[in-house]
């Protein structure tokens, strides 16, 4: 998948969370949202 450009709509996705429920991007629909992905500490990523 190519990188998204600033201002473009991100595809919907869900991820596991350390909280009780999964994180779903669609739960922020209608609000400006910044999503950043960082490698987990000590994973070499």
Backbone as CSV, one residue per row, in Angstrom:
resi,resn,N_x,N_y,N_z,CA_x,CA_y,CA_z,C_x,C_y,C_z
1,UNK,0.851,-1.166,0.000,0.000,0.000,0.000,0.900,1.233,0.000
2,UNK,0.648,2.176,-0.880,1.468,3.392,-0.909,1.201,4.274,0.298
3,UNK,2.164,5.127,0.615,2.011,6.058,1.738,0.884,7.040,1.456
4,UNK,0.177,7.425,2.498,-0.886,8.418,2.368,-0.286,9.815,2.375
5,UNK,-0.874,10.691,1.628,-0.454,12.086,1.611,-1.242,12.854,2.676
6,UNK,-0.658,13.920,3.237,-1.391,14.704,4.237,-2.741,15.167,3.695
7,UNK,-3.760,15.025,4.525,-5.096,15.465,4.147,-5.943,14.422,3.453
8,UNK,-5.360,13.269,3.077,-6.154,12.232,2.430,-6.838,11.368,3.487
9,UNK,-7.930,10.755,3.102,-8.679,9.916,4.026,-7.970,8.576,4.200
10,UNK,-7.758,8.193,5.431,-7.103,6.924,5.733,-8.097,5.776,5.609
11,UNK,-7.641,4.599,5.195,-8.535,3.443,5.160,-8.907,3.024,6.585
12,UNK,-10.095,2.472,6.756,-10.528,2.034,8.072,-9.716,0.822,8.504
13,UNK,-9.385,0.744,9.781,-8.663,-0.408,10.312,-8.949,-0.542,11.798
14,UNK,-8.663,-1.719,12.335,-8.771,-1.986,13.773,-7.474,-2.631,14.233
15,UNK,-7.070,-2.332,15.453,-5.851,-2.892,16.032,-6.123,-3.357,17.447
16,UNK,-5.352,-4.328,17.892,-5.436,-4.755,19.289,-4.935,-3.618,20.168
17,UNK,-5.430,-3.552,21.373,-5.060,-2.479,22.289,-4.710,-3.073,23.642
18,UNK,-3.931,-2.329,24.406,-3.638,-2.755,25.775,-4.824,-2.491,26.699
19,UNK,-5.833,-1.813,26.185,-7.054,-1.549,26.943,-8.030,-2.705,26.759
20,UNK,-9.215,-2.598,27.281,-10.188,-3.685,27.224,-10.760,-3.940,25.838
21,UNK,-10.720,-2.942,24.952,-11.341,-3.099,23.640,-10.350,-2.745,22.528
22,UNK,-10.580,-3.248,21.315,-9.683,-2.913,20.208,-9.831,-1.450,19.799
23,UNK,-8.790,-0.908,19.217,-8.791,0.449,18.685,-9.312,0.391,17.261
24,UNK,-10.323,1.169,16.935,-10.864,1.222,15.578,-10.832,2.668,15.090
25,UNK,-10.259,2.890,13.924,-10.171,4.241,13.388,-11.550,4.851,13.183
26,UNK,-12.531,4.043,12.798,-13.864,4.596,12.527,-14.530,5.184,13.772
27,UNK,-14.002,4.928,14.961,-14.569,5.533,16.168,-14.247,7.029,16.259
28,UNK,-13.359,7.517,15.398,-13.003,8.932,15.370,-13.596,9.641,14.153
29,UNK,-14.523,8.991,13.458,-15.110,9.566,12.245,-15.713,10.940,12.525
30,UNK,-15.419,11.892,11.644,-15.931,13.246,11.777,-15.040,14.170,12.590
31,UNK,-13.959,13.635,13.163,-13.030,14.452,13.941,-11.651,14.407,13.290
32,UNK,-10.937,15.502,13.366,-9.561,15.501,12.866,-8.732,14.620,13.781
33,UNK,-7.970,13.716,13.197,-7.230,12.740,13.978,-5.850,12.551,13.390
34,UNK,-4.849,12.438,14.244,-3.494,12.129,13.822,-3.185,10.725,14.310
35,UNK,-2.739,9.873,13.395,-2.369,8.508,13.745,-0.889,8.340,13.443
36,UNK,-0.113,7.928,14.439,1.320,7.713,14.268,1.642,6.279,14.675
37,UNK,2.459,5.622,13.891,2.893,4.258,14.194,4.371,4.294,14.531
38,UNK,4.727,3.730,15.669,6.119,3.697,16.103,6.486,2.260,16.438
39,UNK,7.717,1.868,16.151,8.121,0.505,16.514,8.119,0.325,18.025
40,UNK,7.771,-0.849,18.458,7.763,-1.183,19.874,9.201,-1.179,20.371
41,UNK,9.431,-0.721,21.573,10.781,-0.633,22.137,11.502,-1.979,22.082
42,UNK,12.717,-1.963,21.672,13.618,-3.122,21.641,13.214,-4.202,20.634
43,UNK,12.425,-3.843,19.610,12.042,-4.834,18.606,12.923,-4.756,17.364
44,UNK,13.782,-3.754,17.281,14.668,-3.627,16.149,13.980,-3.077,14.911
45,UNK,12.754,-2.585,15.045,11.990,-2.101,13.905,12.232,-0.675,13.650
